[in-house]
Amino acid sequence: MGRVKHVGATMVFLAELGMLAGLGRWAWALSPGVVGALAAVASCLVVASVWGLVLSPRARWPVHSYPLAIAARLTLLLTGAAAAWFSGVEWLGLSTALLATVGTALAGRLAVQRP
């Protein structure tokens, strides 16, 4: 049982990296050059900060409602996947969406079954 949860958590972590890459690529595609690079870095910093402070397993201010936390995590992950897809990196968008949904299902399934 523990192994499945760890596989799911690893998949979600890889989806987080894909989310950040997708959002950064999308921001850069909006305005190539220095402004696009700054927008890419800023968007990644903002999303990573929100994730770390509110949605991560060791969040400083965690969301206490389990369904709301899962919905917020999936929303951010799938937004990053969509950003990658629409910025022209379809394989990154598809793999991020797949990792996010399957990883969340594997990691979350066991969390719900705990007494």
Buried (B, 14 or more C-beta within 10 A) or exposed (E): EEEEBEBBBBBBEBBBEBBBBBBBBBBBBEEEEEEBBEBBEEBBEEBBEBBEEBBBEEBEEEBEEEEEBBEBBBEBBBBBBBBBBBBEBEEBBBBBBBBBBBBBEBBBEBEEEEE
